[in-house]
Amino acid sequence: MTDPFNPLTFVGLPDWCAALLAALFALPWLLLLGRGHLRRWPTWAAVAAAAILFPISLAWLQAPLEVAVDWLLRRALNAAAMQRYLLAVTVPTMLVTGLVQESVKLLIVVAALRLLGATRRPLAGLALGAVVGAGYGGFEAFWVFNQVFAAGLTWATLQMAGVGVVLVFLDRLVGVPIHVGLLALAGYGYASGRPWRFLLVAIVLHAAANYVDVFRQAGLLSVVGVEIGAALLAAVAIGLTFWLRRRAVRPAVQAS
């Protein structure tokens, strides 16, 4: 039985196939949005810190807070009411997830920006946010893939599971850019002197990405519908990231 308060639960027995696949999912975003910073050691230290803090933040921060929220809700509502008002009672838990993960990732970005001496450079904040998001989201993908391969992924099981297994991989294909885009926004906000506004947007969008699955639990969306909803949110996050990146680059080009 897994222990949600043990960081190793979110690691498992490492599988090289899972690690390679997760790296392939994260690498394009590192190269695309981390340009100009990938030769600096604080950048790679930030990526490593994000990967290390993924299991720790889930086990020691997110899990205890989710348990506390669930305890409070169950004190206030019975099981029937919890199910009846599922769409409402799951909102606090989704916000906890966004709050913990985006805050932890932003702290890494802040540390990296200080090491680079770039705390007031929005473009650097966006780039560092993107690479830290790639490290964090990449490790999450590794955890998910690890479970798939540990269960014994073969051609026969792939044929039996069919669309289900494919959707797992598509889910991470969407999940990594969500981490990348949202933290790029938060990093940009911090470096431009508006940390709370952009962090709040990242937290809410992160919560919304997780909340889409609640509609499936309530019977309002299919699994495919959930993936489409998550993909749309990923597109919004990445779209905003490129828009802000263009805004940050334009003044620098004009000044030169």
C-alpha positions in Angstrom: 0.0 0.0 0.0 1.4 3.4 -1.0 2.0 6.1 1.6 1.0 9.6 0.3 3.2 11.2 3.0 6.3 9.4 1.8 8.1 11.2 -1.0 9.4 7.8 -2.3 5.8 6.9 -3.1 6.0 9.5 -5.9 9.2 8.0 -7.2 8.8 4.2 -7.3 11.4 1.9 -8.7 13.1 3.9 -11.4 12.7 2.6 -14.9 15.0 3.9 -17.6 12.3 3.8 -20.3 10.1 6.0 -18.1 13.0 8.4 -17.4 13.9 8.6 -21.1 10.3 9.2 -22.2 9.8 11.9 -19.5 13.0 13.7 -20.6 11.7 13.6 -24.2 8.5 15.2 -23.1 10.3 18.0 -21.1 13.3 18.7 -23.4 11.5 20.6 -26.2 10.2 23.1 -23.7 13.6 23.6 -22.2 15.1 24.3 -25.6 12.2 26.4 -26.8 11.7 28.7 -23.8 15.0 28.4 -21.9 17.2 29.8 -24.7 19.9 32.2 -23.5 20.0 30.6 -20.0 20.8 26.9 -20.6 24.6 27.5 -20.4 24.3 28.9 -16.9 24.7 26.4 -14.0 21.9 28.0 -11.9 19.4 27.1 -14.7 20.2 23.4 -14.5 20.4 23.6 -10.7 16.9 24.9 -10.8 15.7 22.1 -13.1 17.3 19.5 -10.7 15.7 21.2 -7.7 12.3 21.1 -9.4 12.6 17.4 -10.0 13.7 16.8 -6.4 11.0 18.9 -4.9 8.2 17.3 -6.9 7.9 14.2 -4.6 8.7 16.2 -1.5 6.1 18.9 -2.1 3.4 16.3 -2.8 4.2 14.2 0.2 5.0 16.8 2.8 2.9 19.8 1.8 0.1 18.9 -0.6 -1.0 15.6 0.9 -1.3 16.9 4.5 -3.2 20.0 3.3 -5.6 17.8 1.2 -6.2 15.5 4.2 -6.9 18.6 6.4 -9.4 20.0 3.8 -11.1 16.7 3.4 -11.4 16.3 7.2 -13.0 19.8 7.5 -15.4 19.0 4.7 -16.4 15.7 6.2 -17.0 17.4 9.6 -19.4 19.8 7.8 -21.1 17.4 5.4 -22.2 13.8 5.4 -21.2 11.4 2.6 -24.4 11.9 0.7 -24.0 15.6 0.7 -20.4 15.3 -0.4 -21.5 13.3 -3.4 -24.4 15.6 -4.2 -22.3 18.7 -4.1 -19.2 17.1 -5.6 -18.6 20.0 -8.0 -18.5 22.5 -5.1 -16.7 20.5 -2.4 -13.8 19.6 -4.6 -12.9 23.2 -5.3 -10.8 23.7 -2.1 -8.8 20.6 -2.8 -8.1 21.7 -6.4 -7.0 25.1 -5.1 -4.7 23.5 -2.6 -3.0 21.5 -5.4 -2.4 24.7 -7.4 -1.3 26.7 -4.4 1.3 24.2 -3.2 2.8 23.3 -6.6 2.9 26.8 -8.1 4.3 28.3 -4.9 7.0 25.7 -4.5 8.0 26.0 -8.2 8.1 29.8 -7.9 10.4 29.7 -4.9 12.9 27.8 -7.0 12.6 30.4 -9.8 13.2 33.2 -7.3 16.3 31.5 -6.0 17.6 30.9 -9.5 16.9 34.5 -10.6 18.9 35.8 -7.5 21.8 33.5 -8.4 21.8 34.9 -11.9 21.4 38.5 -10.8 18.2 38.8 -12.9 15.5 39.4 -10.3 14.1 42.4 -12.3 14.4 40.9 -15.8 10.9 39.7 -16.9 12.3 37.7 -19.8 14.6 35.9 -17.5 11.8 35.2 -15.1 9.7 33.8 -17.9 12.6 31.6 -19.1 13.5 30.3 -15.6 9.8 29.7 -14.9 9.5 27.6 -18.1 12.6 25.4 -17.4 11.6 24.9 -13.7 8.1 24.0 -14.9 9.7 21.5 -17.3 11.7 19.9 -14.6 8.7 19.6 -12.2 6.3 18.5 -14.9 9.0 16.1 -16.4 9.4 14.4 -13.0 5.6 14.1 -12.7 5.6 12.5 -16.1 8.4 10.1 -15.0 6.3 9.1 -12.0 3.2 8.4 -14.1 5.2 6.5 -16.8 7.0 4.6 -14.1 3.7 3.2 -12.8 2.7 2.2 -16.4 5.9 0.3 -17.0 5.9 -1.2 -13.5 2.5 -2.7 -14.3 4.1 -4.5 -17.2 3.5 -2.7 -20.4 3.7 -5.1 -23.3 2.2 -5.2 -26.8 -0.4 -7.6 -25.4 -1.4 -5.3 -22.5 -1.4 -2.3 -24.9 -3.9 -4.1 -27.1 -6.1 -5.0 -24.1 -6.0 -1.6 -22.5 -6.3 0.2 -25.9 -7.2 3.8 -25.6 -6.7 3.9 -21.9 -2.9 3.6 -22.1 -2.7 6.0 -25.0 -4.6 8.6 -22.9 -2.1 8.2 -20.1 0.7 9.3 -22.4 -1.5 12.1 -23.9 -2.3 13.3 -20.4 1.4 13.9 -19.7 2.0 15.3 -23.2 -0.5 18.0 -22.1 0.5 18.0 -18.4 4.1 19.0 -19.0 3.3 22.2 -21.0 0.7 23.2 -18.3 3.5 23.2 -15.7 5.8 25.0 -18.2 3.3 27.7 -19.2 1.9 28.4 -15.7 5.2 28.8 -14.1 6.5 30.9 -16.9 3.6 33.3 -16.2 4.4 33.3 -12.5 8.1 33.8 -13.1 7.4 36.7 -15.5 5.1 38.3 -12.9 7.8 38.0 -10.1 10.5 39.5 -12.3 8.2 42.3 -13.5 7.3 43.3 -10.0 3.8 41.9 -9.9 4.3 38.5 -8.2 1.0 38.0 -6.5 -1.2 38.8 -9.5 0.5 36.3 -11.8 0.9 33.7 -9.2 -2.8 33.9 -8.5 -3.5 33.3 -12.2 -1.2 30.3 -12.2 -2.8 28.8 -9.2 -6.3 29.2 -10.5 -5.5 27.8 -14.0 -3.6 24.9 -12.3 -6.7 24.2 -10.2 -8.9 24.4 -13.3 -6.7 21.9 -15.1 -7.2 19.4 -12.3 -10.9 20.4 -11.8 -11.7 19.2 -15.3 -11.4 15.6 -14.1 -14.1 16.3 -11.4 -16.6 16.7 -14.3 -15.7 13.1 -15.3 -16.3 11.9 -11.8 -19.7 13.6 -11.8 -20.5 11.9 -15.1 -20.5 15.2 -17.1 -17.5 14.5 -19.2 -15.9 11.5 -20.8 -12.2 10.7 -20.4 -11.6 12.0 -23.8 -13.5 15.2 -22.9 -11.2 15.6 -19.9 -8.1 15.4 -22.1 -9.6 18.0 -24.5 -10.3 20.3 -21.6 -6.8 20.0 -20.2 -5.3 20.5 -23.7 -7.3 23.7 -24.1 -5.9 25.0 -20.7 -2.4 24.0 -21.8 -2.9 26.0 -25.0 -4.0 29.0 -23.0 -1.0 28.8 -20.7 1.5 28.3 -23.5 -0.2 31.0 -25.6 0.0 33.5 -22.8 3.6 32.6 -22.3 4.6 33.3 -25.9 2.6 36.5 -25.8 4.4 37.8 -22.7 7.7 36.6 -24.1 7.1 38.7 -27.2 6.2 41.7 -25.0 9.4 41.3 -23.0 11.6 40.9 -26.1 10.3 43.9 -27.9 11.6 46.6 -25.5 15.0 44.9 -25.4 15.2 44.9 -29.3 14.1 48.6 -29.5 16.7 49.6 -26.9 19.5 47.9 -28.9 
